[in-house]
Amino acid sequence: MRGRRFGGAGGSTLSEMNVVPLVDVVLVLLIIFMLTAQAMEFGLDIHVPQVKQTRDTAETLPVINIQRSGLIYLGDKPVNINDMASEVARRYKGAQSVYVRADANTVYEPIASVISALDEAKLGVKLVTKPIESKK
């Protein structure tokens, strides 16, 4: 009886958890996550202007992006400025405001046109900026 209890010659098996498949699955998931995390980043290259005072917000609003060349996007899809307000209403039901994220080197005309079109549609405009990093 003593031999069986400690896995001796009595024929019982010693139960141990095999962690190799678990480690394999975790490593595969880690690799997949690392590869897809880069693709999940927002694809538009827009450098917003830096200002002294910024306000953090957790509000989720539609984002209108204006590239340096003047191209306008709603999220990551191109949008015509004449259809912009209707697209915001169609894609984001009940949206009262939008974020406008314009490249710092964009000429002012496309920004003013977007703000005017949004104001005409009675949508609030919140400009996206970045805080100036202090050199301490």
Secondary structure, 3 states (H helix, E strand, C coil): CHHHHCCCCCCCCCCCCCCHHHHHHHHHHHHHHHHHHHHHCCCCCCCCCEECCCCCCCCCCCEEEECCCCCEEECCEECCCCCHHHHHHHHCCCCCEEEEEECCCCCHHHHHHHHHHHHHCCCEEEECCEECCCCC
